[in-house]
Amino acid sequence: MKMEDFANKVVYQIYPRSFQDTDGDGFGDLRGIVERLDYLEDLGVDYLWLNPFFVSPQKDNGYDIADYRQIDPRFGTMEDLDALIQAAQERHIGLMFDMVFNHTSVEHEWFQKALAGDEKYKNYYIFKKPVDGHMPNNWVSKFGGPVWEYVPVLGEYYLHLYDVSQADLNWDNPDVRQECADIVKFWMDKGVKGFRFDVVNNMSKGSFEDDFIGDGRRFYSDGPHIHEYLHGLNRASFGQDPSIMTVGEMSSTSLENCQKYANPEQEELGMVFNFHHLKVDYENKQKWTLKPFDFMELKELFNTWQTGMQETNSNQALFWNCHDQPRSLSRFGDDKNYPVESAKMLAMALHMMRGTPYIYQGEEIGMTNNGFDSIEQYRDVESTNYYEILKAEGKDEDEILAILGAKSRDNARSPMQWTAGKNAGFSDTEPWIRVNPNHATINVEAAIADPDSIYSFYKKLIRLRKESDTIQHGTYVPLLEEHERVLAYKRVGKDEEIIVLCNFYGEETTVSLHTEADMLLSNYADFQMRDGEVTLRPYEAVVLRKAV
């Protein structure tokens, strides 16, 4: 069956533990999402992607799942979830659940049976015997340290590409593939309308040889059977309903593989996340470093992926922010001198592209990095692990905190800023992680009251996408590829062209278009073009339209 076209849809990502607390425990919950549905309906979004709220020991904030079919009590009950699904449906909003199928928590029943020596369940995971008395290979975990953990009672190691509490599943086992398909169908039967698959391209491992030039990812990213396994999952579950939206998170992937993952003819996934554009501020491709972002690399990546994905009619998830990334406004904009202008510019740059836009909670009001000033304020296992790793490398405290302050995932996880009041209106009690002090001025209440706010601009962008077939389906054509300050492209439709110009810097710059066009949208109050020449003010973004 042919999948629905999701080019006119917009997804809003909710990190439940930081969205809205209703029971006074400092953690967000499902009833909190119900309370805020009117706000999300007013924004105009079509789907809500919820990060995991299943039973979990919370070693990795819910990405270590111990039971895929039960709600963790800290988030509520199944009745609360049923109420959320129903209330969202009444507002024509679908729910998208996060499926973590690369690994489970070591507290999952399957893994506990494996530890007890049950051969069936041992084969659900990847256990290896020591090699010459040592670990099976030298791969490095995504969270630091080795990927192998020894189990003395079994005399074997188990693989964990992520935290030691997250044991990798063995997708070469057809029983595992069937279990995962059954989980998807369980939630489809409950009325869930979409699925986001976590680090999905890591599920098919290749050879387990040592990696002497990298950390091992070349032996498991986009592995040998991944397309076969995703096609099988599609056919056995969500592919039976073409209205289900799916997206795969692709770790260290390639354009060539993503053209296949999201190609409708391949029957794998509806669209893909790739993170190449969010590594342009990595020194020597290392995350835990400080470096200004490389604008020309960013622009080249956008152009390459936009044109490459449209070659095979493959869909992309368009995003700046998510729960795993620092805030884009602090990263690619200017959150001190031009917070409103640069936030709107970043939004414009993305929402006019070919694909499906994703908005991460708080992005639409201009939330920034938190500004944590001590390691005690961090909660993320990756950040606390790397604090120790960077300290062992000889870096001093100030440098480490500066790196964490720019790169930690906790920047995205501080509570949603609803009001200027106590705890930003998130909770009546102290939240699980610090509220950003700037909630006194950056909050939903203030944004809704201001007709020129970032929030109001996001509403315009969402409405424009829904109204414009050119934005939904037009061809993407790069413009001004050599310009060192401006991202420019056009979308070519049946009878019009839409031209997008985005100044990524705090200085004025001029571009020549050699054409005349009408202004459709700008993040400044006024706009002038003379003889095809446009002067863009700091962080100015303009959308022009001309008939063809």
N, C-alpha and C positions, 0 to 999 in steps of 0.2 A: 504494500500500500504506500502511496506517495505521502510524504510528510507535509504538514501544513507549512505555509510560508510565514516565518516569524520576523520578516524584515520590518514590519510596522509595529513590533512589540518593544517594550522597554521593561527591563528587570530591575528590581530594587533588592539589594542584598541586606539581610538582617543578621547581625551577630546577636543571637537571642540573649546571652548573658549580660549584654551591655545596652539593650534597647529600652526596656521599661520594666521596672520591678513593681509588682502589685502586692506581694505578701510580706514585704519588709525585711527580707533576708539579705539585701544588698546585691542580689543576683537578678537579672532580668528573667522573665518567664513568659509562657505562652499567653496567659491572660493579658499581659502587658502589650503584646502585639495586637490582640483584639481591641484593646482600648485605643490604639493609634491607627486603626484601619481607615477612619475617616480622613485623617491627614494624608495617608498614602493614596487614597482614592482621589483626593483633591489634587495631589501632585500629578496624577494621570498614569501611574505605572500599571502594568498588566500582570506581572508575576512577582512573587516574593520568594527569593532564594533564602532559605533558612539554614544557617550553619548547624551542625549536629546537636541535637538535644536528646539523643538516645542515652540509655543507661551506660555510664562510663565512670571510671575512676578519676577522670579529668587530669590525667598526666599531661595531655596535650590539648587541653581545653575542648574536649569532646571528640577529637579525631582519633581517640583510642576507644573504640566502641566495644562494649561488653555484651550488648544485646541489641540487635538491629530492629527488633519489633516492639520494644518497650520504651516508654518515656522516662527519662531520669527524673526522680521526684523533685529535684531542685527546680525543674522547669514547669512542673505541673503533672497533670494526669492525662490519660487517653480521652477522658471526657472534655478536658480543656482543649485538646487538639481537635476533637470532632467539632467543638464550638468554633474554633478558629477557621477550620476548613469551610464550615457552613457560612460564617460571617463574611469570609473572603469571597466565596462564590456569589453571595448576594450583591457584592460590589463589582462583580465580573473580574475578580482577581484570582489567579491560580497560584497554588503553592508549589514551590520547587524544593525538594529535599536533597540533602547532601549525602551521597552514598560513598562510604569509605571502604572500598573493596580491595585495595592493595594490601591492607593489613587489618588485624583486629587487636584489641587490648589483650594482654597476656591473662587478663581475668575472664575473658570470654570462655564459655563452657567448652567450646571446641579445643581451645589451647590447654585448658585444665585437663581434659581427657587425654590430650597428647602427652602432657607431662606425666600422667599416670601410666603411660606405656601403651595406650590403645593405638594399635597400628593404623586403624582407619583414620583416626584424627591426627596422628603424627603426619600422615600423608596430606593433611589439609594445609600443612605448613612446610617450610623448607629447613629441614634438619640435615646437617652434614657432620661426618666424623672428623676428628682432628687430622691434619696433614703434617706428618713428621713431628707430631706432638704440639702443633701450633694451630692457629685459626685457619680455616679453609682458604682464605685469601686476604689481601691487604686493603680491601675496600674501606672507604671512610663514610660514616653515617652522615646524613644531611644535617643532623644536629650536633655533629662533632663526635670524635672517637670512632672505634671500630664498629662494623655492622654485625658482628657476631657476638653472641652471649652463650657462655658454656653452661650446660645443665649437667651437673655431676652425676645425678641419679641415672641419666640416660647415656652419659659418656659422649654426648654430642653437643654441637652448637646449633642455635637457631638463628636465622637471618632476620635482621631488623634494619631496613634502610633508613628508618627514622629513629625515634626514641627506643630505648631498650624495652620499654613497656608496650611497643607496637610490633608484634610479630608478623612478618610477611606471609600472606597466603600463597599457596601453591596453585596457580591458575592452570598448570599443566594437568591437574587432577579434574576430570569431568564432574566429580561430585561437588567440588568447590564452585564450578561454573553454574551448576544447577541450583545450588544453595543461593547464590547471589541473584539469579533470575527469579527465584521464588520470593526473595525479599522485595525486589522491585514490584512484582505482581501483588504482593500483600499491600503495599502502600497505594498502588493504583486502585485497588479495590476499595480503599478508604477515601478515594476522591482526590488524590495527589495528582497534579497536572504537569509535573516536570521533575527532572533529576539532574543534579550536577555530580559528576563522578570525579572524586578526588584522585590526584596524581595517577590517572588511569593508564597512562602510557608506560608506567613502570611495572605493570602486572605480569608481563611475559619476560622472564629472565632468559638470557642467553647462556654463554659459557661462564664458568665461575673462576676464570683464571685471574692471576694477579694483574693489577693495573699499575704499570711503572711510569705512566705519563699523566695520569689523572686520578680521580677518586673512585673510579669503578663504574660511573654512570654510563659509559659507552657500551657496557656489557648488559645493561638492562633498560635503558631508555629506548622507546620504540622497538621493543624486543621482537624476536623472530616470529612469534605467533599472535602478536597483539591485534592485528587487523582481523584475523580469523576469530579470535575470542570476542572482540567487540561486535562483530557481525552476528556471532552466535547469541550474545546477550540481547542484541536488538531483536532478533527473530523469536527468541524465547520469552520476551517480556514487553518492553515499551514499544517495540515496533509493531505490535498488534493493535495499537491505537495511534493513528497518525497525528492526533491532536496533542500528544505528549511532547513537551519541549525537553531536549537533552543537550547538555554541554559537558565536554570533557576538559579537565584541567591537565594540560600537557607540560610536563617537566622536561626541560632541556631537549626540546623536540626540534624537528626540522619542518620547513615549509612543505617539502615533498610529502612527508607523512601526514601533515595536517590537511593537505589537499585531498588525501584519501579518507581520513577520519570523518571529515565533514562533507564529503561528496555525496549528494543524495543517491547517486547510482550505486554507491558502495554499501549502503544500508548499515552504517555504523552509528554515527552520532549526528545530532542536528547542527552542532557548532562546536568550536574549540576556543579555549583560552590558551594563548601563548604569552610568555613573559619576556621575550627578547627586548622589547622596548622599555622594560623596567629594570634593565641591567646596564643602562648607558651611564650610570654614575658609579659603576664598579671599577676600582683600580685593578688592572690585570685580571679582570673577570672574578674578583674576589668581593663578596658582599660586604664583609666587615672591614671596610676601608672608607676613607673620606675623599671624595673627588667631585668637582662640579660636573653636572650632566653634560654629555656630549650632544649638542643639538643636531649637528649634521648627521651623526649616527642615528639619532632618534628619527629624524626625517627620512633617512634612507630606509630604515626598518619599516616605518609606516608605509611608504610607497611600495616597497618590495612585497610586503605581505598583502596589502590591498590589491595590487595588480595580480599577484600570484594566486590568491584565493579565488578571485573572480574568473580566472582562466578555467577552473573546473566547477564553477558555480557552487563553491564551498563557502559556508557561512562562518563568520568570525564573531566572537564575543568582543565587544568594544569596551575597554575599561581602563581607567587610571588607578583605581583604588580597589582594595579588597581587604579581608581580615589578615592577610599575610604580608601586606605592604605598608610602609609608612605613608602618611598623607601626601597626596600629589601636590596640594597647594603649597606645602612647605618644601617640596622636593623640586618641582618644575616651575612653580610660580614665585611670587613675592608676597609672603604672608605678613610682612611688616609694612611695606610702603604702598603696595598695590594689591591688597587682598581681594577686593571685590572684582577689580578689572581682570586680574590674572586668573581668578577662579572661573569667571565667565569665559575667558579666552580658552582655557583648558577644556571646558565643557563643549564649547563650540567646535573646537578642533576635532573632537571625537564624535559628537552626535551627528555630524554631517557626513561621516564616513559610511562605507558599505558594511553592513553587519547589524548586530543587535546590541544596543547600548545597555550597559549595566551600571547602576548607581549604587555606591556603597553608603550605608547609613551615615548621615552627617555631611557627606560630600556636597549635598544640595544646599547646605546653609554655610559652607565654607569652613568646616572644622579643620583644624591644623594638628601638627604633631604636638604631643602633650607637654614636653619640656621637663620630663623627669630629671631629678638632680641627684638621685642616689640609687644604688643597685637594689636597695630594699623596696623600692617602689615598683620594680618590675615583677611580672608574674609569668611571663612566657618562658617555657623550658628552653627554647632555642637561645633566647637572650641571656638567660642566667648561665647556660652552658658556655656560651661564647665569652661571657665575662671572665670565666676562669681560664679559658683557652688563651684569650688575649693577655691576661695577666701573666700566664706562664710564658708567653712569648716576650715578656719584658716591657710591655707597654705600661705607662703610668696611669693612675686612676683618672685623671682629667681627660686624657686622650681616649681611654676606654669609654667613659661616660659620654663623650662627644660622639663617638662612633655609634653607641647604642641609641643616643638621642636622635640620630639621623636615620638609623636603619632598623631599629627594633619593630617587630610586629605589634608590640603593645601600643604604639602610637595610634594604630587603627582601632584598638580595642577599648579605649576609655569610653565611659558612658555617653550615650546620646545626650546632646545638650538641648533640652526642651525649653527651659526657662532660665532666667537670671538668678533664680532663687536657690534654696538649699539643695545641694547635690544635683544641680541643673535640672531639677524636676524628675530625675531618673528614679530616685528612691528616697524613702523617709529615713533610711538609716545609712550608715557609712557603706559605700559601694565596695565591691570586691577589688577594684582597682581605682586609682585616683581619678577624679573628675578634672578635666582640663580647666585651669583657673580662668581662662578667657571666656568661659561660659557666661560671664556677666554681660558681655557684649555680643557674643556669637551664640545665638540660640534660636529655636524655632519660633517662639513667640515674637521676637523682634523681626525675624525674616518675613513672617506672614503679614505683619503690619506695614512693611515697607514695599511699595509697588515696584521699586527699582532694585530689590534685593537679589542675591544669587538664587534664592529659591524661586522667585518670580521668573527669572531668566530660564531656569531649568524647565519650568512649566511651558514656557514659550517654545523651547527646543523640542520637548516631547510632543506638543501639539503640532508643530511644524512637520515632524517626521510622520505623524499619523495622516497628515493632509497631503503630503507630497510623494507622489509615485517616483519622482526623480531621486529623492533622498533614499527611498526604500530600495529601488531597483536600478537606478542609473549607473552607468559605467564610471569607474574611478579613473581619473587621468591626472597624474602629477603635473604641477606647474612650478616654475621658479626653483628648479631643483638645486641650483647652485647658490641661491640666496642664503646668507649665513645667519639671518635673523627671523625669516618668515617661513612658516609652513603654508604652502599654497597648493590647492588642487581644485579640480572641477568635477562635478557629477553631470554626466550627459544623459539626458532623458529623451523622450520621443519628440518633444517639440520645444525643449528649453535646456539651457545650461545653468547650473548653479555653481558659482565660483566662491571659494572659501579662502580667506586671507587671515592668518593668525601671526601676530608679532609676539614672539616668545621672550622679548626683552624689555627692560625698563627705559629704553631710549627710543626716540622717534626714528622711523626709517621710511624710505620711499620705495615703491615698486611701480613698474610700468606694465600695464596689462595690454596696451595697444588695442583696446576695445572699450566700448561704452556699455554699461549695464545699470540696472536699477537696484538700489539697496533694498534688501529683504529683511535683514536683521543685523544689529550691531550691539556691542556691549558698551558703547558710548552713546550719549544723547544725540549727537549730530554726526553727520558724515558727508564729506564732499569728495568728488572725483572730477578732475579736470583733464580733458584731452587724454583719457586713458591712464592717467597717472594718479596713484593713490598714496597719500602720506598717512602712515599708520602711527598713532600715538602709543605711548608705553602700554604694552599688553593689549593692544586693540585687536579685536576680531570682527570681521565683517563677512556677511554672506550677501552676495550679489546674484541677480538673476537676469538672464537675457533670453529672448525668444530666438529660436533657430529654425 
